[in-house]
Amino acid sequence: MLSWLPDPTRLIGVVGVCSILAIAWLFSSNRRAIKLKLIFIALTMQMLFCLFILKTSVGKFIFQQLARGVEYVYASADAGISFVFGSLAQTNMPWGTIFAIKVLPIIIFFGALMSLLTHIGVVQILVKGVSFVIRPLLGTSGAETLSVAASSILGQTEAPLLIKHYLATMTSSEIMTVMVSGMSHLSGSILAVYGMMGVPLIHLISASIMAIPAAILISKMLMPETDTPQTLGGHAIHIEKHTKNALDALATGTTDGLKLAVNVGAMLITFISLITLVDSLLTSQCGISLNQIFSYIFYPVAYLLGINPGECNQAASLLGQKLVVNEFVAYSSMVKQVFSERSTIILTYAIAGFANFSCIGIQIGGIGALCPTKRELLTRLGFRALLGGTLTNLLNAALVSLVI
């Protein structure tokens, strides 16, 4: 059962976990207020999720079925894409896969589907179910737990919509948890796109589940609760619907999905072009590439995650791209490179979150619009939340490296 222990690449993951927790402790706003019980339970919960998903036949079966369910949605989306774009959507043609036609439209369909599922109450049932299990065990407030659970399905600005009436009275620690959970998760529509690109879908889904207790763990280390939240102790929270009927939900979701798809496409054009420009300037003027810089800075991180030493340079470059640019660019680079199965899995967890510099602005704008009185707090917590989201993803990856 413990045959993996002699492998040094797995043992180093223990050091990685301890290092991540040490960093969270070092940057804590109040080290004395950190609740060791919460940390222990959250870490245990995270590890149990990991073992259940990756090491039990029941867990593997459930998540394989979830992955297949998402693949069925791909096929459904492909029917609409093929109708609109015709032969341009055929990957066996001379032009191969056209990203803007084959991949980005999936975001539109998933946006509409998630909006419909939210309208009929499916998302609320799942979110409340997760919150019902997590909140009593970790002692978190109803509002922040609900937002964390919602972040595993919705986006970093959509999840706070479920608790918008509570944002004004939420404590600084609760707001930190909302921000960290938003940065450490991927929305359902984006997750589907990464699966379509070739990122292991079962591990993307697993990362979203594991990030629920992990985000609470890290956020409560970085900013422990020292006040009394309004929704502490099982306070009932009402989740409002924002659409009038199913057709309105589909139309709203389609429009939102279209905006997101266009935004993703535009950001990819901008960031990939900017990376190329900076890389060219660095190479011509300094004789060093951007990937080399990332590989030097993030090499220790990749090594402590338990990635094979021979692949640490490549992996470190991806970790740098994820933090400085975004996870879309990092995953795009990952699927084009050759990694061992083990390193691919670890990187999937390490990159599976929105934690990058641009998301600080996204959260300040998105959550700040819902509650303007919290905008100044959001700006103060921005970089700390970015650190929290990054540490959450790395903690997931380090734990996974111990069992695969």
Phi, psi and omega in degrees: 000326180254033183294344182279346187302320182292344183287115183297330179292337175273320179298327182294336177298330176297317176297322179298314179300313180297322180294319180296315178295324179294321178296315178300319178295318182298322183265013180293144178283340181203088186298325182292337183271356179297129181267108183297327179298315179299316181298315182295314182294316180296317179294319177296316178299316179299316180292322178295319175302314181300312181294318180297315184287318189261341188239354178249146181295324179294314179298315179299317181297313181300313184283334172294321178292321176298318178297319178295323177300318177295323179295325175297323177294322174307310184299320179294317178297323182297328178297315179292321179298316181294324179295319183282316187257353176061226185293342178297338180273357180278122183279347180270008178274167183305331183276354176067215182270121176263110188305315184295336182260321186271331188251308185301322179299339178300326179299322180297312181294317179294324177299316178294318181296316179296323178295319179294315179296328176291319181296318182277356172098002181295313181299318181297322180295315180297314182295315179294326178297314178296316180298322181298325180280316187286315189302311181294327182290321185261349178072024179274167181284161180297318184294311182292323179294320178298318180294319179296314180298320180292330181296336179287349180239316184263180180275175185289342175255343178279320182302317179297343177300329182293338183236024188300330181284349181255349185302319185298329183256004181286146181285168178299322179295320178295316179298320177300317179297319178299316182291315181296317180296323178296321181282337185264001178245168171242142177288157182302320182292320179289320179303319180298322180294318180295323175298320178296328181285344180117002176285135183305112189293321181298327180279332174296315179294317178300319180299322180294321179290313182296331182287347180295300177291329182295319180295321178293316180304307184293317182295324181282346170277318181291323179216085180298153179283124178240355178250186178247106180297147182296326185258027177282147174082036172082018177303128182290134180242128179266128179259117182276150172267142183251007177235152187276323180206181185297319180294321177296321179297315179297316181294316179296315179296323178295316179297316179295320178296322178296315178300318180293317180297316178296319180297317179297313179300316180296318180295321179296317178300312183295308187289319179295321177294318180294318178299317179298317180296311180298318180298318179296317180295316179296318182294317183284325184266327186243349180073022179222141182267163178297320178298324178295319178299312178300318183295326177289314185291316188261006179302312179301324179296311179301319181295317182288345175280353179089016177287144180307130184308323181292346181249004185294324179298312179297315182296318180299322178299319179292320178297322177293317178299319182297316183286314186280321182257270174191170183290336179298312179295319181296315179293323178300319178289322183298315184289345179270347182258164181258111176240157171293161181301319180299312181294323178299317180295313180299316180295325178302317179287321184293331184264346190286069177189163182274006187293099172209168188299324182294334182288342173299313178295322180298317181288321178299317180289315185287306181288326178297328178290327179286328182214086183303333182291344180261002185299317181296321177295319179299320180292324179290327184269355188308304184290327177293321177294322176299316176299317180297315179297319179295314180296325178298311179297319180293324178295318175305311183297318181295320178293319178298323181296341180282339188243347181270000000 
